[in-house]
Amino acid sequence: MITGPQMRAARALLGIDQKTLAQLAGLSVPTIQRMEAGSGNVRGVVDSLTKVVAALEHAGIELIGEGSVSTATGRGVRLKGPPPEP
């Protein structure tokens, strides 16, 4: 659904801190901190994950899944996969 690095990157693109994201999502700051702490998929209560995704999307973030094509317009950022081995 969303990874910790995606959450951090989304906040950076929006120019907001964890407190602001927590307010937008109706969650506590420690909950946002726990979600962002991991490097993989965020684990937690589905309702909390849904609130974060909805808040980010409402603020203008498009979350792009692994291997997915972005269909929206505008600028964005995506991590490249590892370089191919020779």
C-alpha angles and dihedrals in degrees: 000000000000135000130218092248090051090054092050092046092048090052090048092051090050093043093232133132130228092266092057093047089049090053093047091050096040092240136119124266092241089056091054090046091053092048093051095043097080128073096218136051113330112253123204146087110342091225091057092048090049091051092052093048091047092048092050093046091047088052090054105267120138111203110214118203124219108290093000124137118236109234098182128087126241135065123307147165130237132173115238119231119251114291115265115264116247 
